Amino acid sequence: MNRNFEELVELPGFSGFKPASETAIFEAESALGLRFAPDYRNALLEYGCIETYGHELTGIIDSKRLNVVNATEDMRSIYQEFKPDCYVIEDTYIDGIIICQNASGSVFQLDSSGAVRKIASSLIEYLSE
């Protein structure tokens, strides 16, 4: 387990669900036409979907709301500004704010006006704020 991943599981209120298989991750990436960042991919392999105090992330899970493919496809259909190389990691349910990540690990915030801004360089940085 790498240092960043160890930090992830030590976050307050951390819990994981059922690990995702490499096949399920590959299918999700293929459906979205992108690659997941290494930190997100590791979280999927280990836990499938995670939550920490204050955050409920998407993942590979049998839930329309928390499934990364469903959530990303929904946001792509709503927001033209949603970057095609990004996937939804969290719908905050606050003022239409969506949190997404790209393959290099950068985390972005998309608001209901369509404004996009980088808010973190990694998943652990985002969750630690």
C-alpha positions as CSV (number, residue, x, y, z in Angstrom):
1,M,0.0,0.0,0.0
2,N,1.5,3.4,-1.0
3,R,1.7,6.3,1.4
4,N,-1.1,8.2,-0.1
5,F,-3.4,5.2,0.1
6,E,-2.4,4.7,3.7
7,E,-3.4,8.3,4.4
8,L,-6.7,7.7,2.7
9,V,-7.8,4.8,5.0
10,E,-6.7,6.8,8.0
11,L,-9.2,9.7,7.3
12,P,-11.9,10.2,9.9
13,G,-15.0,8.2,9.3
14,F,-13.4,6.1,6.5
15,S,-15.3,3.1,5.4
16,G,-15.2,0.9,2.3
17,F,-17.5,-1.4,0.5
18,K,-16.9,-4.4,-1.7
19,P,-13.7,-4.4,-3.7
20,A,-14.0,-3.9,-7.5
21,S,-12.3,-6.4,-9.9
22,E,-9.8,-5.3,-12.5
23,T,-12.4,-6.4,-15.1
24,A,-15.1,-4.2,-13.6
25,I,-12.7,-1.2,-13.5
26,F,-11.7,-1.8,-17.1
27,E,-15.3,-1.9,-18.2
28,A,-16.1,1.3,-16.3
29,E,-13.1,3.0,-17.9
30,S,-14.1,1.7,-21.3
31,A,-17.7,2.9,-20.9
32,L,-16.5,6.4,-20.1
33,G,-13.7,6.4,-22.6
34,L,-11.0,7.3,-20.1
35,R,-8.6,6.0,-17.5
36,F,-9.0,6.5,-13.7
37,A,-6.2,8.2,-11.7
38,P,-4.0,5.7,-9.9
39,D,-5.3,6.8,-6.4
40,Y,-8.9,6.4,-7.4
41,R,-8.2,3.1,-9.1
42,N,-6.4,1.8,-6.0
43,A,-9.5,2.8,-3.9
44,L,-11.7,0.9,-6.3
45,L,-9.6,-2.2,-6.2
46,E,-9.5,-2.2,-2.4
47,Y,-13.0,-1.0,-1.5
48,G,-15.1,-0.5,-4.7
49,C,-16.6,2.7,-3.2
50,I,-15.5,4.7,-0.1
51,E,-16.9,7.3,2.2
52,T,-15.2,9.5,4.8
53,Y,-16.5,12.0,7.2
54,G,-18.3,14.5,5.1
55,H,-17.7,12.8,1.7
56,E,-19.5,10.0,-0.1
57,L,-17.6,9.1,-3.2
58,T,-18.6,7.3,-6.4
59,G,-17.2,3.9,-7.2
60,I,-17.9,0.6,-8.7
61,I,-21.1,-0.2,-6.8
62,D,-24.7,-1.3,-7.6
63,S,-26.2,2.1,-6.9
64,K,-27.3,4.5,-9.6
65,R,-26.4,7.5,-7.4
66,L,-22.9,6.3,-6.4
67,N,-21.9,4.4,-9.5
68,V,-19.1,6.3,-11.2
69,V,-20.3,5.5,-14.7
70,N,-23.9,6.5,-14.1
71,A,-22.9,9.7,-12.2
72,T,-20.4,10.7,-15.0
73,E,-22.8,10.0,-17.8
74,D,-25.5,12.0,-16.0
75,M,-23.2,15.0,-15.6
76,R,-22.0,14.8,-19.2
77,S,-25.6,15.1,-20.3
78,I,-26.3,18.1,-18.1
79,Y,-23.1,20.2,-18.3
80,Q,-21.4,21.0,-21.6
81,E,-18.5,22.3,-19.5
82,F,-17.9,18.8,-17.9
83,K,-14.4,17.9,-19.2
84,P,-14.5,14.7,-21.3
85,D,-11.3,13.4,-19.6
86,C,-12.9,13.6,-16.1
87,Y,-15.2,11.4,-14.1
88,V,-17.4,12.2,-11.1
89,I,-16.0,11.4,-7.8
90,E,-18.6,13.1,-5.7
91,D,-21.9,14.9,-6.0
92,T,-22.0,17.2,-3.0
93,Y,-25.7,17.9,-3.2
94,I,-24.9,21.5,-2.3
95,D,-25.8,24.2,-4.8
96,G,-25.3,21.8,-7.7
97,I,-21.6,21.3,-7.0
98,I,-19.9,18.3,-8.6
99,I,-16.4,17.1,-7.8
100,C,-14.5,15.3,-10.6
101,Q,-11.0,14.0,-11.3
102,N,-8.9,13.3,-14.3
103,A,-6.4,10.6,-15.1
104,S,-3.5,12.6,-13.8
105,G,-5.2,12.8,-10.5
106,S,-6.2,16.5,-10.5
107,V,-9.5,17.2,-8.8
108,F,-11.9,19.9,-10.1
109,Q,-15.1,21.5,-8.9
110,L,-17.9,22.1,-11.3
111,D,-20.8,24.4,-10.1
112,S,-24.3,24.8,-11.4
113,S,-23.2,27.8,-13.6
114,G,-20.8,25.6,-15.4
115,A,-17.7,27.2,-13.9
116,V,-14.8,24.7,-13.5
117,R,-11.8,25.2,-11.2
118,K,-9.0,23.0,-9.9
119,I,-9.3,22.4,-6.2
120,A,-6.7,19.7,-5.5
121,S,-3.9,17.7,-7.0
122,S,-5.0,14.3,-5.7
123,L,-7.8,12.5,-4.1
124,I,-6.2,12.4,-0.7
125,E,-5.5,16.2,-0.9
126,Y,-9.2,16.8,-1.7
127,L,-10.4,14.5,1.1
128,S,-8.0,16.0,3.6
129,E,-9.2,19.5,3.2
